[in-house]
């Protein structure tokens, strides 16, 4: 059996800001899920202390809401970084508005999800940063997180003395009351948990199959990319610049002819 050896280059993909966002999100979600389930179904604690002197449930709520505010601020920062970060963090990666994006989504669904054989073996199908399906799923999860955040703030609005949660009092009214709002908030929690399981599985799957440092990249920031892919990207970039320069020359010629 013939063994094929490829030349890989170490490429800096995930900036410190992206890695910070990722791990702060992980920590916040763990805290939110644990405290959220305690709030949804508080345990009956048999303690020899008067209820007025025991405030453990209040502390659970405090931790839950603090983690929520941290996660909201963290996500707002990531949205800012989608405009300020490098090409792999850019917002254009997360919204499939081109034919190339949808082709990559179809490829990932076929090969990674349905585990069908990749007959073409196109090098461009292996994404350096997020593949288009993963990026689009993060975009959808961001939208759902905003729904999760406003339903949680709406449930807090009646008992909060702060103006910020009170801004979302209308959400419970929109859903027809606190009970439905709480159901939406709870169901979204399970959805996020399912997404995390799928996300971790696919990261480990890619790390095992492709051996490009998919998992360790979110610690170091570096991934291993085939040298041919980097050359291909450079060639595409040069060709794009040449096209822009040619178009600019054509426009200049047209303007001169008009004069």
N, C-alpha and C positions, 0 to 999 in steps of 0.2 A: 504494500500500500504506500503510495507516494505521500510524503509529508511536505506541506507547504509552509514556509516560514515567511512572515511579514515583518517589515520594518515599521516600528511604531515611534512616534514622537510624543514627548510629554508636553501637553498643552494646558495653559492656565485658563480654565473655563469658568469656575464659580468664584466670584469675587468674595472678599471677606463679608461685605454687607449682605450678600445672598446667603452665605453660610450662617451668619448670625441670625438672619430672619428665619431660616429653616429650623435651627435648633431651638430658638425661642418659641416658635410655633409648636414644635414637638412637646416642649416642657409645659407650655400653656394648655395644650389640648389634654395632656395627661391629668393635670390638676383640675381642669374644667369637667372632664368626664367623671372623675372620682367624686368630686364635690357635688356635681350635678345629680348623680344617682342617689347620693345621700339626701339631698334636698327633695328629690322626687319621692323617696320612700325612707323617711327618717327612722332609724332604729330606736327601739324603746330601751333606753339605758336605765338600769336599776342602780341608782347611786344614792348614797345617804346624805344628799345635799338638797336644801330647799331650791325650788325652781328659780326663785328670784336671785339665788347666788350661783346658778349654773347657766353659763352663757355659751356652751359649746356649739349649739346650732347657729348662734349668731356669728361665731368665728368661722364656721363652715361657709356661711353665706358671704362673709367678708372676703374669705380666700377666693371663693367662686367669682365674685364680682371684680375683685382686683385682677385676677387672671384674665377675665373677659376684657377689661379696659386695656391691659397690657397687649392682648392679642389684637384688639382693634387698632391701637396705636402702631403695632408692629406691621399690620397689614397696610395701613395708610402709608407707612414708610416704604413698604415694598412697591406700592403703586408709584410712589415718587421715583424709586430706583428703576422702575420699568422705563423711565425716560432719561435717567441720569447714568445708568449702568452700561456695561459693555454689550456687545451684540447678542450674547447668550441670555442676558437678563432683559432685553428689550421687549416692550409690549407687543411688537409685531409678531413675535414668536407664538403668542398665546391666542391670537384670533386668526382662524383659518380663512383668510380673505383672498388667497391665491389658489390656482389650480395645483401648484406644487404642494401646498399644505394638504389639500384633500387627497392627493395621490399618496402622500406619506402616511396619512391616516388610514387609507385603505390597505397599504402595505403592512402597517403595524397590526391592524385588526386581523389580517390574513396570517401573518407569520407568528406574531407574539401571542395573540389571543386564541385564534382558531388552530394554531400550531400546524399550519399547512406548509408545504415545502416551497422555498423561495427558488424558483427556476431561473430567474434573471440574474440574481446575485449582483445587483447594482450597488456600487460603492456609495452612491449618494443617498441610498435608503438608510444607511447607518448614520444617525444624527450625531453631531459633535456635542451639542447641548441637549435640550429636551427634544424628543421626537414630537411630531405635530399632535398626535393623539394625547400624549401625556400633557403637553402644554395646554391644549384645549380643555382637558379635564380639569386642570388647575384653574383655568378661567371660570369654568362652570362652578367649581367648588367655592371660588371667591364670591360669586353671586349668591350662592346658597349660604355662605357664611354671613353675608350682610343681612340676609333674611333671619338667620339664627340670632344675630346680634340685636336686631331691632325687636324681635319677639321677646328676647330676654330683657331688654331695657323696658319694654312695654309692661312686662310682668312686675318689674321693679318700680315703675312710675308712681303707683298709688302710695307706696310706703317710703319713697325717697324724698329727702329734703333738698336734693340737688336738682338744678334746672335741667341738666343734660338728659337724664332718664325721662323726665316729664315731657320732653319734646316728642317722645314716641308713644304717648298715651293713646293716640289715634289708632295705633296698630291693633290693639285689642278690640277696639270698636269695629275696625274693618273686618276682623275675623269673627265677630259676633260674640265676643266675651273672652274672659281669661281662660276658660276651660279649653276652648278650641286653640287658643294661642299657645297654651301649655302643651297640648298634643303636638302641634307643629314643631315647637321647640324640642320636644322629646324625640320625635321621629327623625328630625334632622341630626340629632346626636348619634343615633344608630347608623344613619347614612354616612356620617363622617367616620365612624369607627370602621364600617365596611370598606370605605375608601382607603383608609390607612392600611388595612390588611392587604388589599389589592396592590397598593403602592409599594409596600415593603416586599411583597412577593415578586413583583416585576423588577424592582431594583436588584434583588438578589439573583433573579433569573438572568437578567442582562449581564450582571457581574460574573456569573458562572459561564454563560454561553460565549460572551464576547471577550471576557477577560481584559476589560479596558479600565478597571478601577472605578466602576460605577458607584459602588458603596463608599469607598474611601475618599472619593472626590469631594464629598460634602464635608470632609474634615480638612483635607489638604488643599482643595480647590483645583487640583490637577487631574486630567484624564489622559489616557493613552489613545492616540489617534493614528491610524495608518498614514504613513508618509504620503501615499498616493492621494489620499483625501485632502490633505493640506495643500498639495500642489494643485489639485483640482479646484479648491476654493480660491487659491491665489489667481489661477488662470481665469476663473469666472469673474473675479473682482477686476482684473486687468481688462478683460473683454468688456465689462460693464462700463468702466471708465472710458475706454476707447469709444464705445458707442455714444456716450454722453458728449465726448469731445467732438465726435463727428457730427452729431446733431447740432452742437453749438456752432460748428463751422458752417453747416448748411444754413442755419438761421442767420448767421452773419452775412453769408452770400446773398440770401434773399433780401435782407435789409439793404445791402449795397445796391442790388439791382433796383429796388424800389426808389432809392435816392436818384 
